[in-house]
């Protein structure tokens, strides 16, 4: 493909970037200019080939995924994602790949109501970075703020994406409907956009799940100076995961990673109202435990006995998931 960097930006990104009245200057200059009032949330995430997605993943998967993981962070903060910056590194610029990438990226951007305000295009090993910026729905929901006695709630179901990764790393061809569901959950994370305006109203603390429930929840507990007890029996599992990996389902739910669900700490008196509001918006929430004062995370089995904590993914260091 003989087109240069600026031709590619014009042909594949500028024409599909989207428009907002509050985006005053978009793609084509040294920087973007937006019009905003009040406090803004600002997040960034990078995904790399062979680390965050299989090397042979379709381009639309990459486009969807790099935006989805950032949208999930914005949701956890209680923010409205409005403006995106994209930095894309490609070993080669293939027309079909770029078209497919843009299909995945801009389809999800349209669902989220955000526009592409600018970015960068370079040659190198395949990687994509998105920065998102947008106003808060009232206040920032942080990892700090969980209170002793709070209920711990989680959206959706857990462990599906990790099982889907195993399928993707195998022959990549799902054998049945359950495997197809799990593979889809891994390849196409579904950020819980409807929770963004609800979390500031109901949650004391929140974060999204990327490295596994136990690992990520531990960050919230440390930031809040508290502990937690989780009920193994209450972990929300999909029928597909229970059918595909009945012996491993709970371990995957605790430590699997890539779920991009939201875990939060909520006053018990607000739990039912929050769950009802989320359900009305199309998101299921499950109570999986409570916040304690001993600064430890414990997972209890059906008899109330502690279970060993599983390991979770870490970018630097040993990991078992």
Helices and strands as residue ranges (DSSP letters): H 5-8, I 9-13, G 14-16, E 23-25, E 33-34, E 40-48, H 59-77, E 83-90, H 95-112, E 115-123, E 127-135, E 151-155, H 160-169, H 177-187, G 193-195, H 196-202, E 203-208, H 213-224, E 227-231, G 232-234, H 239-244, H 249-255, E 262-266, H 268-280, E 285-292, E 297-300, E 306-307
